[in-house]
Amino acid sequence: PIGTYTTVDVGKGTGGGMMKQLIPDAPSAWMPYVQVKDIDASTKKAKKLGAKIMKDVTEVPDMGWLSILVDPTGAMIGLWEPKGR
């Protein structure tokens, strides 16, 4: 396992989650994720619009897919497509 992921369930609406930083010697940070309908298309579009892809589309077993990018202004954001959509 890569670590424990703690989810924040708020009932209806936006939830969240937390986990220990996995990058050695990196500081703690918050990173927002946005849910997308098609992670492949969304990641490619972000790159076309100037984003730097830090982690290309990656499957999270039994949960979905994510990618992580830095937008042209330097802000980091994750994209998320849940499994079974």
C-alpha atoms as a printed R data frame, in Angstrom:
   type eleno elety resid chain resno       x      y       z
1  ATOM     1    CA   PRO     A     1   0.000  0.000   0.000
2  ATOM     2    CA   ILE     A     2   1.092  3.570  -0.672
3  ATOM     3    CA   GLY     A     3  -0.429  4.989   2.487
4  ATOM     4    CA   THR     A     4  -3.669  5.630   4.281
5  ATOM     5    CA   TYR     A     5  -6.168  7.912   2.587
6  ATOM     6    CA   THR     A     6  -8.697  9.474   4.943
7  ATOM     7    CA   THR     A     7 -11.919 10.649   3.331
8  ATOM     8    CA   VAL     A     8 -14.050 13.566   4.466
9  ATOM     9    CA   ASP     A     9 -17.716 12.751   3.886
10 ATOM    10    CA   VAL     A    10 -20.065 15.712   4.031
11 ATOM    11    CA   GLY     A    11 -23.200 13.908   2.858
12 ATOM    12    CA   LYS     A    12 -24.460 15.659  -0.245
13 ATOM    13    CA   GLY     A    13 -22.050 18.025  -1.940
14 ATOM    14    CA   THR     A    14 -18.295 18.314  -1.994
15 ATOM    15    CA   GLY     A    15 -16.190 16.034   0.168
16 ATOM    16    CA   GLY     A    16 -12.462 15.617   0.461
17 ATOM    17    CA   GLY     A    17  -9.594 13.475   1.607
18 ATOM    18    CA   MET     A    18  -6.147 13.595   3.167
19 ATOM    19    CA   MET     A    19  -3.024 11.508   3.119
20 ATOM    20    CA   LYS     A    20   0.591 11.758   4.189
21 ATOM    21    CA   GLN     A    21   2.953 13.437   1.717
22 ATOM    22    CA   LEU     A    22   4.534 10.658  -0.380
23 ATOM    23    CA   ILE     A    23   7.406 12.700  -1.827
24 ATOM    24    CA   PRO     A    24  10.487 12.521   0.420
25 ATOM    25    CA   ASP     A    25  11.528 15.901   1.894
26 ATOM    26    CA   ALA     A    26   8.588 17.710   0.244
27 ATOM    27    CA   PRO     A    27   6.585 20.069   2.436
28 ATOM    28    CA   SER     A    28   2.980 19.416   3.372
29 ATOM    29    CA   ALA     A    29   0.515 20.982   0.961
30 ATOM    30    CA   TRP     A    30  -3.149 21.115   0.027
31 ATOM    31    CA   MET     A    31  -4.050 20.226  -3.532
32 ATOM    32    CA   PRO     A    32  -7.544 20.667  -4.927
33 ATOM    33    CA   TYR     A    33  -8.973 18.097  -7.312
34 ATOM    34    CA   VAL     A    34 -11.812 18.635  -9.745
35 ATOM    35    CA   GLN     A    35 -14.002 15.815 -11.012
36 ATOM    36    CA   VAL     A    36 -14.084 15.407 -14.795
37 ATOM    37    CA   LYS     A    37 -16.161 13.221 -17.109
38 ATOM    38    CA   ASP     A    38 -13.208 12.125 -19.289
39 ATOM    39    CA   ILE     A    39  -9.802 12.276 -17.615
40 ATOM    40    CA   ASP     A    40  -7.879 11.495 -20.800
41 ATOM    41    CA   ALA     A    41  -9.555 14.254 -22.815
42 ATOM    42    CA   SER     A    42  -9.380 16.748 -19.927
43 ATOM    43    CA   THR     A    43  -5.677 16.106 -19.315
44 ATOM    44    CA   LYS     A    44  -4.873 16.474 -23.026
45 ATOM    45    CA   LYS     A    45  -6.907 19.707 -23.218
46 ATOM    46    CA   ALA     A    46  -5.117 21.137 -20.180
47 ATOM    47    CA   LYS     A    47  -1.748 20.397 -21.793
48 ATOM    48    CA   LYS     A    48  -2.880 21.996 -25.063
49 ATOM    49    CA   LEU     A    49  -3.916 25.112 -23.110
50 ATOM    50    CA   GLY     A    50  -0.463 25.421 -21.512
51 ATOM    51    CA   ALA     A    51  -0.546 23.245 -18.394
52 ATOM    52    CA   LYS     A    52   2.519 21.224 -17.428
53 ATOM    53    CA   ILE     A    53   1.560 17.617 -16.722
54 ATOM    54    CA   MET     A    54   3.258 16.539 -13.493
55 ATOM    55    CA   LYS     A    55   1.606 13.092 -13.321
56 ATOM    56    CA   ASP     A    56  -0.152 11.759 -16.381
57 ATOM    57    CA   VAL     A    57  -3.388  9.797 -16.142
58 ATOM    58    CA   THR     A    58  -2.912  7.102 -13.499
59 ATOM    59    CA   GLU     A    59  -5.369  4.491 -12.272
60 ATOM    60    CA   VAL     A    60  -6.164  4.304  -8.566
61 ATOM    61    CA   PRO     A    61  -7.259  0.653  -8.246
62 ATOM    62    CA   ASP     A    62 -10.962  0.176  -7.508
63 ATOM    63    CA   MET     A    63 -11.508  3.960  -7.256
64 ATOM    64    CA   GLY     A    64 -10.832  5.807 -10.522
65 ATOM    65    CA   TRP     A    65  -8.148  7.789 -12.355
66 ATOM    66    CA   LEU     A    66  -6.189 10.939 -11.582
67 ATOM    67    CA   SER     A    67  -3.758 13.310 -13.219
68 ATOM    68    CA   ILE     A    68  -1.864 16.228 -11.682
69 ATOM    69    CA   LEU     A    69  -0.917 19.387 -13.508
70 ATOM    70    CA   VAL     A    70   0.439 22.886 -13.016
71 ATOM    71    CA   ASP     A    71  -1.523 25.566 -14.820
72 ATOM    72    CA   PRO     A    72   0.182 28.389 -16.758
73 ATOM    73    CA   THR     A    73   0.097 30.639 -13.642
74 ATOM    74    CA   GLY     A    74   1.939 28.025 -11.516
75 ATOM    75    CA   ALA     A    75  -1.037 26.664  -9.554
76 ATOM    76    CA   MET     A    76  -1.143 22.897  -9.008
77 ATOM    77    CA   ILE     A    77  -4.420 21.027  -9.450
78 ATOM    78    CA   GLY     A    78  -5.510 17.423  -9.784
79 ATOM    79    CA   LEU     A    79  -8.106 15.998 -12.133
80 ATOM    80    CA   TRP     A    80 -10.234 13.044 -10.998
81 ATOM    81    CA   GLU     A    81 -12.529 10.633 -12.814
82 ATOM    82    CA   PRO     A    82 -14.256  8.172 -10.491
83 ATOM    83    CA   LYS     A    83 -14.659  4.573 -11.543
84 ATOM    84    CA   GLY     A    84 -18.100  3.534 -12.685
85 ATOM    85    CA   ARG     A    85 -19.277  6.839 -14.046
